């Protein structure tokens, strides 16, 4: 994916999330990864989470995304219904920009797969 394409698709995802959540500002990458974690957990977005749970949701979202590239493997749910992943291959991408670009591409793939090719879907349902 060319740089301009990545920027365009990334902005598309951010606008989609902003519109679905009825917010004024575009969400950043952390918010989107957090929302992916909530989606993978299967709980409503309006549920209150503790600080530790929010951190865990970010981890779940990141693992879910990185599992698409073989870095993590889904192992199943624990007794409380939380998804667990096992690190298979170390994430060796160097540099913050390069790491962000990898995550942006994976987020774009996630939204394309689960939201952009469906009709009448919303992430807050």
C-alpha positions as CSV (number, residue, x, y, z in Angstrom):
1,X,0.0,0.0,0.0
2,X,1.4,3.4,-1.0
3,X,1.8,6.1,1.6
4,X,-1.0,8.2,0.2
5,X,-3.3,5.1,0.2
6,X,-2.4,4.3,3.8
7,X,-3.2,7.9,4.8
8,X,-6.5,7.9,2.9
9,X,-7.7,4.6,4.3
10,X,-6.6,5.5,7.8
11,X,-8.6,8.7,7.6
12,X,-11.5,6.8,6.3
13,X,-11.4,4.5,9.4
14,X,-11.1,7.4,11.8
15,X,-14.1,9.2,10.2
16,X,-16.1,6.0,10.3
17,X,-15.4,5.5,14.0
18,X,-16.1,9.2,14.8
19,X,-19.4,9.1,12.9
20,X,-20.5,5.8,14.5
21,X,-19.7,7.1,18.0
22,X,-21.3,10.5,17.2
23,X,-18.2,12.3,18.4
24,X,-16.8,15.7,17.3
25,X,-13.1,14.8,17.1
26,X,-11.4,12.1,15.1
27,X,-10.2,9.2,17.3
28,X,-6.5,8.4,17.6
29,X,-5.0,5.0,17.2
30,X,-5.2,4.2,20.9
31,X,-8.9,4.7,21.0
32,X,-9.4,2.6,17.9
33,X,-7.3,-0.3,19.3
34,X,-9.3,0.1,22.6
35,X,-12.6,-0.2,20.6
36,X,-11.3,-3.3,18.8
37,X,-10.5,-4.8,22.2
38,X,-14.0,-4.1,23.4
39,X,-15.4,-5.6,20.1
40,X,-13.3,-8.8,20.6
41,X,-14.5,-9.0,24.3
42,X,-18.1,-8.7,23.1
43,X,-19.2,-6.1,25.7
44,X,-21.1,-2.9,25.1
45,X,-19.0,0.2,24.5
46,X,-21.0,2.1,27.2
47,X,-19.9,-0.3,29.9
48,X,-17.6,1.1,32.6
49,X,-14.1,-0.4,32.6
50,X,-11.5,-0.1,35.3
51,X,-8.1,1.3,34.5
52,X,-6.6,-2.2,34.4
53,X,-9.4,-3.5,32.2
54,X,-8.8,-0.6,29.8
55,X,-5.1,-1.6,29.6
56,X,-6.2,-5.2,29.0
57,X,-8.6,-4.2,26.3
58,X,-5.8,-2.3,24.5
59,X,-3.7,-5.5,24.8
60,X,-6.6,-7.6,23.4
61,X,-7.0,-5.2,20.5
62,X,-3.3,-5.2,19.7
63,X,-3.0,-9.0,19.9
64,X,-6.1,-9.4,17.7
65,X,-4.6,-7.1,15.0
66,X,-1.1,-8.6,15.2
67,X,-2.6,-12.2,15.0
68,X,-3.4,-11.4,11.4
69,X,0.3,-11.3,10.7
70,X,1.2,-14.4,12.8
71,X,2.7,-12.5,15.7
72,X,0.0,-13.8,18.1
73,X,-2.3,-16.8,18.1
74,X,-5.7,-16.8,19.7
75,X,-5.9,-19.4,22.5
76,X,-9.5,-19.0,23.7
77,X,-11.5,-17.4,26.4
78,X,-10.7,-17.5,30.1
79,X,-13.3,-18.2,32.8
80,X,-14.5,-14.6,32.8
81,X,-14.9,-14.5,29.0
82,X,-11.7,-12.5,28.1
83,X,-9.9,-13.5,25.0
84,X,-6.3,-14.7,25.4
85,X,-3.5,-14.8,22.8
86,X,0.0,-16.3,22.8
87,X,2.9,-14.5,21.4
88,X,4.3,-16.7,18.6
89,X,6.8,-14.5,16.8
90,X,8.4,-11.4,18.3
91,X,7.3,-8.1,16.8
92,X,10.6,-6.9,15.4
93,X,9.5,-3.8,13.4
94,X,11.9,-1.0,14.4
95,X,10.9,2.7,14.7
96,X,7.8,4.3,16.0
97,X,6.5,5.4,12.6
98,X,7.1,2.0,11.1
99,X,5.3,0.3,14.0
100,X,2.4,2.7,13.6
101,X,2.2,2.1,9.9
102,X,2.0,-1.7,10.5
103,X,-0.8,-1.1,13.0
104,X,-2.6,1.3,10.7
105,X,-2.6,-1.3,7.9
106,X,-3.9,-4.0,10.2
107,X,-6.6,-1.7,11.6
108,X,-7.6,-0.8,8.0
109,X,-7.8,-4.6,7.2
110,X,-9.9,-5.2,10.3
111,X,-12.4,-2.5,9.4
112,X,-12.5,-3.5,5.8
113,X,-13.2,-7.1,6.7
114,X,-15.8,-6.5,9.5
115,X,-17.4,-3.1,8.7
116,X,-16.8,-1.6,5.3
117,X,-18.2,-4.5,3.2
118,X,-21.4,-4.8,5.2
119,X,-24.5,-2.7,5.0
120,X,-26.2,-1.0,7.9
121,X,-23.6,-1.9,10.5
122,X,-22.6,0.2,13.4
123,X,-19.8,-0.3,16.0
124,X,-21.9,0.9,18.9
125,X,-24.5,-1.9,18.7
